[in-house]
Amino acid sequence: MAAPHVAGVAALIKASGVTEPNQVINILKESARKVAEDPLNHFGAGHLDATNAVQMALKGQITFRDFFRWLRDNGYLSPRFWVDGGAVALLPKLAMVLGSYLLAWLLRNYFPFQWGLPLTGGLIAGSSGLFFLRGFYIFDLPQWPMRIMGSSLPELGGAIQGNAMLNPIFASVLIPAILIVLFLGHPQWKWIAIGITIGTASCLGISAIVSPAVWGLGTGLVSQLFLVVNALLCFGLARLAIKTQVNAI
């Protein structure tokens, strides 16, 4: 029975990336557990140790094939991961971004204003955040910074814990209203606040259709109504803020 056991461990070593026969033999010998009392050398190199052999074979050998295998095993190479509910639900996020720009465009038709980086940054922060970052755990960083950077304003309430349900405080008109009140008199920050308010309206509207899950309200009609009402309030607040600025000019 010694031969098949050794052959099996040799196969594990080869699967770990060591393919040269001499290297496989050396690892088998060096990883074996030494037998202290063996005056007649019955055990040769010692007792076979599969775990130690594989660890020795893997030591210092992180190749592109290993990285590729890791990507494959974790689903990163599957298009479905990126499109249909992976770490980042791509299509709803894109809809939130496009929706925020559509709402801003509608408001601009009624109350002309200049596009700029503050408004654009606010639209992105409010609607989706840097959502593509939420799926990158490749470098073994803690997950919560990626979740925060990849979250829209309504999602920040559950970003650190990784909870998919929206916090009713964040997923409402409350924070956009506070931002509008604080920054409406500032020449640049007011447009960030307005952009965040429009982006939040888009995020809440899409969430009401795609995933109406709110803490304490469940995932049914009540949470949908909550999200829709707050989306309309955010849109109305942004409209009022833009109207005030245009009239002031």
N, C-alpha and C positions, 0 to 999 in steps of 0.2 A: 504493500500500500504506500510505501514511501515515494515511489516514482510518480503516481498520479497526483499526490499532494504537492510535490515539488513542481510538477508540470503546471498545476493550477495556479500556484503563486507566480511562476514564471510568466504565465499568461497575464496575470494582473500587473506585473511589472511592465510588460510590453504595452499593455493598454494605458499605462501611465505615461508613456512616451519614450521609454528606453527600449530601443530595438536591436542594438548591437548585441550579439550572443555573449561576447566576453564581458560586456557591462552587466548583462542580466546575471551571469554566473557570479560576478564579483558582488553584486547586490545581495544575491541569495546567501552567499557566504558571510558577508559583513553584517547582514541584518539578523543572522541566526543567533539564538540565545546560547551562550557558551555553557557547556556542562563542566562543572568544577572537578568532579571526580570521575575521570575517564582515562585511566592509565593506559589502556590498550587501544584507545582512540576508536571505540565502537561508534561514536556519534559524529565523527568527522568534524565539520565546522560547527556543529551544535544542533539544537532543536530549531526546526523551521518556524519562522515568525512572519506570518503574512502581513500583519499590520505594520510592523517595523520595516518590512521590505518595501511596501507601497509608499510609506512615508519617506523612505530614503530615495526611492525612485522619483518622487515628486519634488524633493528638496531642490530649490533653485532652478526649477524647470517650468516657468510660466511662459508658454509659447502662444503664438497667435491661434494655434489650433485649440488650446485650452480656453482662450478668450472667446473664440467662435462657438465652442461647445457650451460655454456658460451663457452666451447670448441665446443660443438655440434652446437650451433647457429651460430658460426663464421666459421664453416666448417672445423675446424682442425681435426675432427675425420673422415673426408671423405678421402679415399685413393686418390681420384681424385684431392684433394687440393694439395697434395704433389707431384703428378706425372704429372698432366696436367694443368700447368699454374696457380697455386696458388701463394702465396707470393713468392715462389721460384719454378721456372720451373726446376724440379729435373733432368729430362732426358737430356735436353740440357747442364745443368751444368756439369753433369757427363761426357758427351761427350767432353766438353771442357777440363776437367781435364785429361781424358784418352788420348785425342788428343795431349795435351802438352807433356805427357810422351812418346807417340809414336814418335812425332817429335824429342824429345831429344834422343830417342833410335836410330832413323835413323841417326842423326848427330854423335852419338857415334860410329856407325859402320864405318864411314868414318874418323873421327878424335877422336881416343880413349881419354877419359878423365875419371876422378874419380867422381862417384856420391857422393853427400854430402848434408847436410842440407841447405846450402846457395842456391844451385841449386834447390833443392826440394821446398824450401820456395818461391823462385822466380817463379817457375812453377805454384804453387797454386795461388800466388798473381796476376800473370799476366792472368791466365786463368779463375779463378772463384772466388777468395777470399774465405772467410769462408761463402759460400753461404747459408748454412743452418740457419745462424743467422738472415737472412732477414725476416723470417716468425715468429720470436719470439717477439710478442708484449704482452706476457702474463703478464709481470710484470709492464706494463704501463710505460715503459721507453720511452723517446722520440724516434721517429722512425729513425731519421737520423744517430745516431751512429751505429745502427744495419744495416742500408743500406750501410754505408761506409765499415764496417767490412765484410759485406756479398757481396761486389761488386768486380768484377775483375777490372783490371786497365782501360780497355776501358769504363767501366760503371761508373767510378767515376765522370765523368762530369755531370751526372744527378742523382747522388746518394742522395744528400741532398733534392732536390726537389721531388724525387721519380719519375722522368721522365723516361719512358722506352726507349725513343729515345737516341741513342748514340751521344755524342758530337764528332764532326769530329776531334777535337784536340786530345782528349784522344783516340779515336778509330782510331789511325793511327800509323805510325812508328815514329812519332816525339818524344814522351816521351821515348820509348825504346832507340832511338838513343842518346838522351841526357844522359840517364843513362849509356849507353855503353861508351860514350866519357868521362864521369866523373869518372867512376869506373873501367875501363879496366886495370889500373895499380895497383889496390888494390888486394891483394892476396885472400881475401874472398868476398868482395863486388862485384868483377867482376862477380862471379858466380851467385849472386843474380840478377845482371843486365841481364846476359845472360838468366837465367831462366825466368825472367819477359818478356824478348823479345820473347822467345819461347812460353810462355803461352799466350802472347798477340796474337801471330800468330794463335794459336789454337782457341782462343776466337773469333777473327775476322772471321776466316774461318767458324766456326759453326754458328755465327751470320748471315753471308751472306746467309746461307741456311735456318736457322730457322726463324730469325726475322730481315731482313735487313732494319732497321729503323734508319736513320741518320739525325740529325738536318740540315735543309736546303737542303737536297738531297732527302727527301721523303722516300718511302718504296719500290720503284721499282727497275728497272734495274740499274739505275745510282748509287744508294746506294749499291747495290750488287757488282758492279764493283769496287767501292771505297773500300769496305771492303776486297774483294779478292785481289786487288792490294796491299793494305797495309799489308795484311796477308803474302803475298809472300815477300814483302820487309822486314818484321820482320824476317821471316825465313832465308832470305838471309843474313841479318845483323847478326843474331845469328851464322850462319854458318861461316861467315867471322871472327867474334870475337873468336869462338872456334878454328878455323884454326890458327889464329894468336897466341893464347895461346899455342897450341900444338907445333907449330913450334918453339916458344920461348923456350920451355922445351927441 
